[in-house]
Amino acid sequence: MQNAIAPEADEARGCPTMGGPVADKGAAADPSAFVHIEDDNLAHLDLLVRGARCAGCIAKIERGVGGIGGVQSCQFNLSTGKLSVSWPPGQADAGTIARTVADLGYQVSPFDPGEAEEARDKQGRFLLLCMAVAGFAAMNIMLFSVSVWAGFAGEMQASTRTLFHWISALIALPAAAFAGQPFFRSAFASLRKGKANMDVPISLAVFLALGVSVYETITGGADTYFDAALMLLFFLLVGRWLDHGLRGRTRLAAQELLSLQAATANRIEADGSVRAVQAREIVPGDKIILWPGDRSPVDGHVSEGHSDVDMALVSGESDPVFVEDGALVRAGMVNLTQKLVITASAATQDSLLAELTRLVEAGETARGRFVKLADRAAQAYVPIVHSLALLSFIGWLIAGAGVHHAILTAAAVLIITCPCALGLAAPAVQIVAVGRLFKRGILVKAGDALERLAEIDTVLLDKTGTLTLGKPHLLNASDITAAQMEMAAMLARTSRHPLSRAIADLAGPGKVAADAREMPGQGVEGTVDGVRVRLGRADWAGVPEKDAQQSGLWLVIEGQTPVHFIFEDTLRSDAADMVAGLKARGLAVEMLSGDREAPARAAAAQAGIDTVSFALSPHDKITRVEALVKAGKKVLMIGDGLNDAPALAAANVSMSLASAADASQAAADMVLQGATLSPVLIAIDISRAARGRILQNFVFAAGYNVVAVPLAIFGFVTPLFAAIAMSSSSLIVTLNALRPFWGVRRP
């Protein structure tokens, strides 16, 4: 991306942590150029923010931007650096949003996945270089300090000792100035904006250790801490570099989706020539050539050719699908066998792939109760830690320990109390769990849905399209003659009713009754070969209901015996196993259906569900959900139809299938890919495991501070040990989040 909203001079020097005022790379940049209006009729702006480190940074950014008048929502993803802001058109200004972020001490530019990944790589390389400089300098300084501390001090003359200290200073000061840039620049940028972040106390501790050492060298003192200051930086950088890498692993779900986005495309120009262009240059109406092996860069319809296409991204099934003229091809799908020409129907940012990526990122960034708790703790960090350090310094001076000991104790307190472990306790687990669920075919739209799902005790299931495939199967085809089938098809081809469509599909293409007329909720009637014919409900067709156990249609031909077309909606292959799994996990299961009593009870019996509610309207479903919630139940609702959307929204947590109506998917917290229900059990298992892991992290983070802070205050911890302890606590929390979720089966 050529335009930017913040200066990149510091980035070019290798430092990714500086913030700055809104500016550009040589050409004036208008943030409003990157604002887009989506289907929710809100203005959306995605920004890339650099320099954020922890939960405190997330809270500061979201609080600052969220406080701008008109802003409706603001979410920051620490893993990707993406800040997503939305507001009603005309009620907020993109420039104000960008300036607010910059004024908080962060770099900000328009979000581009490629640029974000490049920035992360550059940041990782710079951290590695700083770590190498700190380690190399510390080892060289120790050659001199060991000579002073290893028993030669008594034989060494004061002038020699002072010379060794000066040599150490000449190595330490420039090395610390370079290796400490990730902390110093971030701290300076934050202080310049009148703020304080977690790098401020770290930088202060390093300056204190170096300052005391320089003072001791100038005054001819016996003890200096140049090696400790560099080792302190070294271990802090090790922790930050490993944390950087581990965070990269937690964002694999969104990263893998982005990797499915083709970067280039072969566009057919107006003169018939073919030109390779960037995928983001494609606009609706462009014609794109897909050769075998090519991945579609955008959504579009086939305008020329036919081929097999890998549609696993949408269907969750590995079997290829044959497409021909007019068929829809989604971004990320792979052409397998023959050349295709597609006409783009959307730009890259409006494609299905982009929407899936937004869903995953939304799941990673949503704020659950645990995350909010950690945010509040991180907000209190700076005032508390500085107060503790100051009190420690004053206390040791009063106790007569001397300035040197008091300063080093204060430095240890500043370092060891960093809230990184607490800030990472919940977000790290949440991001990993969302990624794991994505790999199992489950898209999480709200991060706090995992917390809510872990607490459920009741599961409500829709029947048609959820427990069943929603594709009626004709049971008595052998009892129906070819003439009767064709007669029924001539009426059925004019109707959109699912059972009529099933008859039309069985009969195949053919004629239709010229005067066919559909009566909503009743059936279709018309004239075929001069004879009046009706296809529909038994009572409307004028015959008694003979078979209450099956749903179906009646064909009544004037002067002939009525013919019954008996249908059954096939249960999903794993529906019974899924219900059994829910019961094994201690959950109550109930089916809510709008179908008649007989087919509803039959489907429930096959699935192993004992409690059934049938003939329900959308209002009846939401009433049942609200009654259970009011009674204190934690309800999971799973549905797929338009009539399920209100109930999905009313439940504590909800799931919808990828084949569901758009309204149902919009109301659901999670979307299941594929045609099976077993991912429901996986989602429950992972959510419960994630909750347990978050609690483990909180217990460890709290225990770490309870033990470490008093030790530092009472002088039992050196700044070097404090750096090791602080970095280790963050790594332990992140590694715990990355542990496999044992016991969770694949669907």
HUQUI-V974453 format. One record per residue. N is the residue number from 1. RES is the residue in one small letter. PSI is psi in degrees with one decimal (none if undefined). D_FIRST is the distance of its C-alpha to the first C-alpha in whole Angstrom. Layout:
N_RES_PSI_D_FIRST, N_RES_PSI_D_FIRST
//
This chain:
1_m_129.9_0, 2_q_-31.7_4, 3_n_155.1_6, 4_a_167.3_8, 5_i_13.7_11, 6_a_153.4_13, 7_p_144.6_14, 8_e_11.2_13, 9_a_-42.5_16, 10_d_-37.1_18, 11_e_-39.4_15, 12_a_-29.5_15, 13_r_-1.8_19, 14_g_-4.9_19, 15_c_119.7_20, 16_p_10.9_17, 17_t_-3.6_20, 18_m_147.3_20, 19_g_175.3_19, 20_g_172.3_19, 21_p_164.7_19, 22_v_127.5_16, 23_a_-160.5_15, 24_d_-179.3_11, 25_k_50.9_11, 26_g_-18.2_13, 27_a_141.2_12, 28_a_131.5_14, 29_a_133.5_11, 30_d_110.0_13, 31_p_-27.9_13, 32_s_-18.8_15, 33_a_-17.2_12, 34_f_8.0_11, 35_v_136.6_15, 36_h_148.0_16, 37_i_128.2_20, 38_e_-174.8_21, 39_d_-21.6_25, 40_d_6.0_26, 41_n_27.4_26, 42_l_149.1_24, 43_a_134.3_21, 44_h_140.6_18, 45_l_126.1_15, 46_d_125.4_13, 47_l_148.8_12, 48_l_119.8_11, 49_v_128.3_14, 50_r_145.7_16, 51_g_-8.1_19, 52_a_138.8_21, 53_r_-32.8_24, 54_c_-173.7_26, 55_a_-31.5_28, 56_g_-39.8_29, 57_c_-42.5_25, 58_i_-48.0_24, 59_a_-40.0_27, 60_k_-43.5_26, 61_i_-48.7_23, 62_e_-34.4_24, 63_r_-41.0_27, 64_g_-48.4_26, 65_v_-38.0_23, 66_g_-20.7_26, 67_g_-5.5_28, 68_i_132.9_26, 69_g_129.4_29, 70_g_-22.4_28, 71_v_126.1_25, 72_q_-39.3_27, 73_s_150.5_25, 74_c_120.4_23, 75_q_133.8_22, 76_f_126.1_20, 77_n_108.6_20, 78_l_-30.7_21, 79_s_-42.5_20, 80_t_-13.2_16, 81_g_15.5_16, 82_k_124.9_15, 83_l_118.1_16, 84_s_123.0_17, 85_v_139.9_19, 86_s_149.9_21, 87_w_155.5_24, 88_p_135.3_26, 89_p_133.3_24, 90_g_-6.7_26, 91_q_-3.9_27, 92_a_166.5_24, 93_d_129.6_21, 94_a_-38.6_17, 95_g_-39.9_18, 96_t_-39.7_21, 97_i_-47.5_19, 98_a_-42.8_16, 99_r_-36.5_19, 100_t_-44.1_21, 101_v_-43.9_19, 102_a_-38.6_19, 103_d_-20.1_22, 104_l_-6.5_23, 105_g_19.7_22, 106_y_153.4_19, 107_q_143.8_15, 108_v_138.0_13, 109_s_164.4_9, 110_p_139.8_8, 111_f_128.5_8, 112_d_124.3_7, 113_p_-42.2_10, 114_g_-42.4_9, 115_e_-37.8_7, 116_a_-42.2_10, 117_e_-39.6_12, 118_e_-40.8_12, 119_a_-39.8_12, 120_r_-42.3_15, 121_d_-42.5_17, 122_k_-40.0_16, 123_q_-43.3_18, 124_g_-42.5_21, 125_r_-39.8_21, 126_f_-41.3_22, 127_l_-40.4_24, 128_l_-40.6_26, 129_l_-45.1_27, 130_c_-41.2_28, 131_m_-40.9_30, 132_a_-42.8_32, 133_v_-45.8_32, 134_a_-43.7_34, 135_g_-43.8_36, 136_f_-43.3_37, 137_a_-41.1_38, 138_a_-41.1_40, 139_m_-40.2_42, 140_n_-39.0_43, 141_i_-35.7_44, 142_m_-24.0_46, 143_l_-34.5_48, 144_f_-41.1_49, 145_s_-34.9_50, 146_v_-36.4_52, 147_s_-34.0_54, 148_v_-38.2_55, 149_w_-12.8_55, 150_a_25.6_57, 151_g_-2.5_60, 152_f_-1.5_60, 153_a_-35.2_60, 154_g_-33.2_63, 155_e_-20.5_64, 156_m_133.9_61, 157_q_154.1_62, 158_a_-36.9_60, 159_s_-38.2_58, 160_t_-43.6_57, 161_r_-43.9_55, 162_t_-38.6_54, 163_l_-44.2_53, 164_f_-39.0_51, 165_h_-40.8_49, 166_w_-40.5_48, 167_i_-42.1_47, 168_s_-40.3_45, 169_a_-41.1_43, 170_l_-29.9_42, 171_i_-43.2_40, 172_a_-43.7_39, 173_l_-51.2_38, 174_p_-35.4_35, 175_a_-42.4_34, 176_a_-37.2_34, 177_a_-36.0_32, 178_f_-50.7_29, 179_a_-25.2_30, 180_g_3.5_30, 181_q_-42.6_26, 182_p_-28.9_25, 183_f_-46.4_28, 184_f_-47.1_28, 185_r_-41.7_25, 186_s_-44.4_24, 187_a_-44.2_28, 188_f_-43.6_28, 189_a_-39.1_25, 190_s_-44.2_26, 191_l_-35.2_30, 192_r_-28.2_28, 193_k_9.0_27, 194_g_20.7_31, 195_k_172.5_30, 196_a_126.7_31, 197_n_-175.1_29, 198_m_-18.8_31, 199_d_-14.2_30, 200_v_-54.1_32, 201_p_-33.2_35, 202_i_-47.0_34, 203_s_-41.0_33, 204_l_-40.9_37, 205_a_-41.5_38, 206_v_-43.6_37, 207_f_-38.4_38, 208_l_-46.2_42, 209_a_-42.9_42, 210_l_-39.9_41, 211_g_-44.6_43, 212_v_-39.9_46, 213_s_-42.8_46, 214_v_-41.1_46, 215_y_-43.3_49, 216_e_-37.2_51, 217_t_-44.5_50, 218_i_-40.5_51, 219_t_0.8_54, 220_g_23.2_55, 221_g_163.7_55, 222_a_-27.4_55, 223_d_133.0_52, 224_t_165.9_49, 225_y_33.6_46, 226_f_-43.4_43, 227_d_-38.3_43, 228_a_-39.5_43, 229_a_-43.2_40, 230_l_-38.0_38, 231_m_-35.3_39, 232_l_-49.6_38, 233_l_-40.1_34, 234_f_-49.6_34, 235_f_-35.0_35, 236_l_-40.6_33, 237_l_-36.4_30, 238_v_-46.9_31, 239_g_-41.9_31, 240_r_-37.7_28, 241_w_-43.8_27, 242_l_-39.0_28, 243_d_-39.4_27, 244_h_-45.2_24, 245_g_-40.4_25, 246_l_-37.1_27, 247_r_-36.2_24, 248_g_-36.8_22, 249_r_-32.0_25, 250_t_-16.5_25, 251_r_24.2_22, 252_l_-32.8_23, 253_a_-54.7_23, 254_a_-35.0_20, 255_q_-41.0_18, 256_e_-37.8_21, 257_l_-43.9_20, 258_l_-32.0_16, 259_s_-18.5_18, 260_l_-10.3_19, 261_q_114.9_16, 262_a_134.8_16, 263_a_-30.6_13, 264_t_167.1_15, 265_a_153.5_18, 266_n_102.7_21, 267_r_136.3_21, 268_i_118.7_24, 269_e_173.3_24, 270_a_-31.3_26, 271_d_5.8_29, 272_g_-7.4_29, 273_s_160.3_27, 274_v_130.2_24, 275_r_135.2_21, 276_a_126.7_18, 277_v_162.1_15, 278_q_141.5_12, 279_a_-34.4_13, 280_r_-10.1_11, 281_e_-11.5_12, 282_i_137.0_16, 283_v_157.9_18, 284_p_135.6_21, 285_g_-19.4_24, 286_d_144.9_22, 287_k_130.0_24, 288_i_135.0_23, 289_i_129.6_25, 290_l_110.6_26, 291_w_159.4_28, 292_p_128.6_30, 293_g_-13.8_27, 294_d_146.2_24, 295_r_133.5_22, 296_s_128.1_22, 297_p_-22.0_18, 298_v_170.5_19, 299_d_144.3_22, 300_g_175.4_25, 301_h_143.0_28, 302_v_125.1_30, 303_s_-10.7_31, 304_e_133.1_33, 305_g_175.0_34, 306_h_148.4_35, 307_s_168.6_35, 308_d_137.7_35, 309_v_136.9_31, 310_d_108.6_31, 311_m_24.7_30, 312_a_-26.6_31, 313_l_-36.0_27, 314_v_-48.3_29, 315_s_-22.7_33, 316_g_-0.8_33, 317_e_143.2_35, 318_s_-18.9_35, 319_d_133.1_37, 320_p_157.5_35, 321_v_134.6_36, 322_f_129.7_37, 323_v_150.1_35, 324_e_-166.2_36, 325_d_126.5_35, 326_g_-13.5_34, 327_a_147.7_33, 328_l_131.3_30, 329_v_128.1_27, 330_r_155.4_25, 331_a_136.4_21, 332_g_-16.0_22, 333_m_148.9_25, 334_v_126.0_26, 335_n_133.4_29, 336_l_-40.1_32, 337_t_-48.1_34, 338_q_160.8_34, 339_k_138.7_31, 340_l_147.5_30, 341_v_123.5_28, 342_i_149.7_27, 343_t_118.7_26, 344_a_134.8_22, 345_s_-3.6_23, 346_a_156.4_20, 347_a_169.2_16, 348_t_-39.2_15, 349_q_-10.6_14, 350_d_8.1_18, 351_s_167.5_19, 352_l_-40.3_22, 353_l_-42.6_20, 354_a_-38.5_17, 355_e_-41.1_21, 356_l_-41.7_22, 357_t_-42.0_19, 358_r_-36.9_20, 359_l_-45.5_23, 360_v_-44.5_23, 361_e_-36.0_21, 362_a_-39.5_23, 363_g_-33.1_26, 364_e_-29.4_25, 365_t_-12.0_24, 366_a_151.9_27, 367_r_110.6_30, 368_g_-180.0_33, 369_r_-41.3_36, 370_f_-42.0_36, 371_v_-41.6_32, 372_k_-36.8_34, 373_l_-44.5_37, 374_a_-37.5_34, 375_d_-43.5_32, 376_r_-38.1_35, 377_a_-40.1_37, 378_a_-33.7_34, 379_q_-31.4_34, 380_a_-3.2_37, 381_y_-55.9_36, 382_v_-52.6_36, 383_p_-37.1_39, 384_i_-46.9_41, 385_v_-38.0_40, 386_h_-36.0_41, 387_s_-43.3_44, 388_l_-41.8_45, 389_a_-42.6_44, 390_l_-43.3_46, 391_l_-37.6_49, 392_s_-43.8_49, 393_f_-48.5_49, 394_i_-41.1_52, 395_g_-42.8_54, 396_w_-32.1_54, 397_l_-43.0_55, 398_i_-35.8_58, 399_a_-6.4_59, 400_g_22.2_60, 401_a_-15.8_57, 402_g_157.3_56, 403_v_-41.3_52, 404_h_-49.8_51, 405_h_-39.5_52, 406_a_-41.9_50, 407_i_-44.1_47, 408_l_-35.8_46, 409_t_-44.0_47, 410_a_-39.4_45, 411_a_-41.1_42, 412_a_-40.5_43, 413_v_-42.1_43, 414_l_-37.4_40, 415_i_-47.0_38, 416_i_-21.3_40, 417_t_9.6_39, 418_c_131.5_35, 419_p_21.5_35, 420_c_-45.8_32, 421_a_-43.3_34, 422_l_-40.3_35, 423_g_-29.3_32, 424_l_-14.1_31, 425_a_-48.9_34, 426_a_-47.8_33, 427_p_-39.4_29, 428_a_-44.8_29, 429_v_-42.0_32, 430_q_-45.9_30, 431_i_-42.2_27, 432_v_-43.5_29, 433_a_-41.3_31, 434_v_-41.1_29, 435_g_-41.9_27, 436_r_-42.8_31, 437_l_-37.5_32, 438_f_-41.2_29, 439_k_-24.5_30, 440_r_9.1_33, 441_g_26.8_32, 442_i_119.6_32, 443_l_122.7_29, 444_v_120.0_29, 445_k_-17.2_28, 446_a_122.8_29, 447_g_-35.8_30, 448_d_-8.3_33, 449_a_-30.9_34, 450_l_-42.3_35, 451_e_-43.2_37, 452_r_-38.0_39, 453_l_-35.0_39, 454_a_-17.0_41, 455_e_-2.3_44, 456_i_150.3_45, 457_d_-6.4_48, 458_t_136.9_49, 459_v_125.4_47, 460_l_130.9_47, 461_l_131.9_46, 462_d_158.4_46, 463_k_-73.9_48, 464_t_120.7_47, 465_g_-11.3_44, 466_t_-70.5_43, 467_l_-33.7_47, 468_t_169.5_47, 469_l_-15.7_45, 470_g_18.7_46, 471_k_99.4_47, 472_p_140.3_51, 473_h_126.9_53, 474_l_118.5_56, 475_l_-33.0_59, 476_n_42.3_62, 477_a_-31.4_61, 478_s_-18.8_64, 479_d_-3.4_66, 480_i_127.9_65, 481_t_164.0_66, 482_a_-36.9_63, 483_a_-41.3_65, 484_q_-39.6_64, 485_m_-43.1_61, 486_e_-37.6_60, 487_m_-45.6_62, 488_a_-37.5_60, 489_a_-33.0_56, 490_m_-28.2_57, 491_l_-41.7_57, 492_a_-31.1_54, 493_r_-15.4_52, 494_t_1.2_52, 495_s_153.6_51, 496_r_4.5_47, 497_h_139.1_49, 498_p_-40.2_49, 499_l_-36.6_52, 500_s_-41.7_52, 501_r_-34.8_49, 502_a_-40.9_51, 503_i_-44.6_54, 504_a_-39.3_52, 505_d_-39.9_50, 506_l_-40.7_53, 507_a_-26.6_55, 508_g_-177.8_52, 509_p_149.8_51, 510_g_-165.8_54, 511_k_163.8_56, 512_v_156.2_56, 513_a_131.7_59, 514_a_-37.7_59, 515_d_27.5_60, 516_a_136.7_58, 517_r_128.5_57, 518_e_132.7_55, 519_m_109.8_57, 520_p_129.1_54, 521_g_-1.5_55, 522_q_-60.0_58, 523_g_-160.1_57, 524_v_140.3_58, 525_e_153.9_61, 526_g_-174.1_62, 527_t_128.8_64, 528_v_118.5_64, 529_d_40.4_67, 530_g_4.1_69, 531_v_136.0_69, 532_r_132.9_67, 533_v_141.6_65, 534_r_141.4_63, 535_l_113.5_60, 536_g_-150.5_59, 537_r_152.7_61, 538_a_-46.3_64, 539_d_-35.1_66, 540_w_-33.1_64, 541_a_-9.6_65, 542_g_21.7_69, 543_v_153.3_70, 544_p_153.5_70, 545_e_107.6_67, 546_k_-28.5_69, 547_d_94.2_66, 548_a_-9.8_65, 549_q_-17.6_63, 550_q_144.8_60, 551_s_153.2_58, 552_g_-169.4_58, 553_l_153.8_59, 554_w_134.8_63, 555_l_118.4_64, 556_v_111.3_67, 557_i_128.6_68, 558_e_124.0_71, 559_g_3.3_74, 560_q_164.0_73, 561_t_133.0_72, 562_p_145.0_69, 563_v_130.0_66, 564_h_120.8_64, 565_f_107.8_61, 566_i_123.3_60, 567_f_154.3_56, 568_e_133.4_55, 569_d_121.8_51, 570_t_131.3_51, 571_l_143.5_50, 572_r_146.2_47, 573_s_-32.4_48, 574_d_15.5_47, 575_a_-46.6_48, 576_a_-41.4_51, 577_d_-38.1_50, 578_m_-44.0_47, 579_v_-42.4_50, 580_a_-38.4_52, 581_g_-38.1_49, 582_l_-43.9_48, 583_k_-38.5_52, 584_a_-24.4_52, 585_r_10.7_50, 586_g_22.1_52, 587_l_139.9_50, 588_a_138.1_52, 589_v_134.3_51, 590_e_144.6_52, 591_m_132.2_51, 592_l_122.4_50, 593_s_145.4_51, 594_g_-2.2_51, 595_d_171.0_53, 596_r_165.7_57, 597_e_-47.0_59, 598_a_-56.0_60, 599_p_-30.5_57, 600_a_-45.7_55, 601_r_-35.3_58, 602_a_-44.8_58, 603_a_-40.3_54, 604_a_-40.4_55, 605_a_-43.0_58, 606_q_-35.9_56, 607_a_-12.2_53, 608_g_25.6_55, 609_i_128.0_55, 610_d_-34.0_58, 611_t_120.2_57, 612_v_133.9_56, 613_s_130.0_55, 614_f_168.8_55, 615_a_40.3_55, 616_l_138.2_53, 617_s_166.9_51, 618_p_-37.8_47, 619_h_-38.3_49, 620_d_-39.2_51, 621_k_-46.1_49, 622_i_-32.0_47, 623_t_-41.3_50, 624_r_-42.4_51, 625_v_-46.5_48, 626_e_-34.2_48, 627_a_-42.1_52, 628_l_-42.4_51, 629_v_-42.5_48, 630_k_-30.1_51, 631_a_1.7_53, 632_g_6.0_51, 633_k_148.3_50, 634_k_106.4_46, 635_v_130.8_45, 636_l_121.9_43, 637_m_130.6_43, 638_i_120.2_41, 639_g_176.1_41, 640_d_-13.9_40, 641_g_167.4_41, 642_l_-36.1_40, 643_n_-10.8_44, 644_d_-15.1_42, 645_a_-46.2_39, 646_p_-39.8_41, 647_a_-37.7_43, 648_l_-41.1_40, 649_a_-28.8_39, 650_a_-21.7_42, 651_a_162.0_42, 652_n_-37.6_41, 653_v_150.2_39, 654_s_154.3_38, 655_m_148.4_37, 656_s_158.1_36, 657_l_155.9_36, 658_a_-25.7_33, 659_s_3.1_35, 660_a_167.1_36, 661_a_150.3_36, 662_d_-39.2_33, 663_a_-37.6_34, 664_s_-41.9_36, 665_q_-37.2_33, 666_a_-34.5_31, 667_a_-19.9_34, 668_a_152.3_34, 669_d_-26.2_33, 670_m_148.9_32, 671_v_126.8_32, 672_l_124.5_34, 673_q_156.6_33, 674_g_-173.0_35, 675_a_11.9_39, 676_t_162.4_41, 677_l_-7.6_42, 678_s_-28.1_42, 679_p_-19.9_38, 680_v_-44.5_40, 681_l_-39.2_42, 682_i_-42.8_39, 683_a_-41.5_37, 684_i_-45.1_40, 685_d_-45.9_41, 686_i_-38.4_38, 687_s_-40.0_38, 688_r_-41.8_41, 689_a_-38.8_40, 690_a_-41.4_37, 691_r_-43.5_39, 692_g_-38.9_42, 693_r_-36.5_39, 694_i_-43.9_37, 695_l_-39.0_41, 696_q_-44.8_42, 697_n_-41.4_39, 698_f_-42.1_40, 699_v_-43.6_43, 700_f_-46.3_42, 701_a_-42.7_40, 702_a_-43.2_43, 703_g_-38.6_45, 704_y_-47.3_43, 705_n_-37.1_43, 706_v_-37.7_47, 707_v_-45.4_48, 708_a_-40.9_45, 709_v_-49.0_45, 710_p_-38.5_49, 711_l_-40.9_49, 712_a_-42.8_47, 713_i_-38.4_49, 714_f_10.8_52, 715_g_15.7_51, 716_f_-1.2_51, 717_v_129.0_48, 718_t_161.2_46, 719_p_-35.3_43, 720_l_-47.4_42, 721_f_-35.6_43, 722_a_-40.2_41, 723_a_-42.6_38, 724_i_-44.4_39, 725_a_-43.8_40, 726_m_-46.9_37, 727_s_-40.6_35, 728_s_-37.9_37, 729_s_-41.6_37, 730_s_-41.1_34, 731_l_-38.7_34, 732_i_-43.1_37, 733_v_-44.4_35, 734_t_-42.1_32, 735_l_-36.0_34, 736_n_-37.1_36, 737_a_-33.1_34, 738_l_-7.0_33, 739_r_143.3_36, 740_p_149.7_37, 741_f_87.0_38, 742_w_146.0_42, 743_g_-4.8_44, 744_v_119.0_41, 745_r_153.6_42, 746_r_147.8_40, 747_p_none_40
//
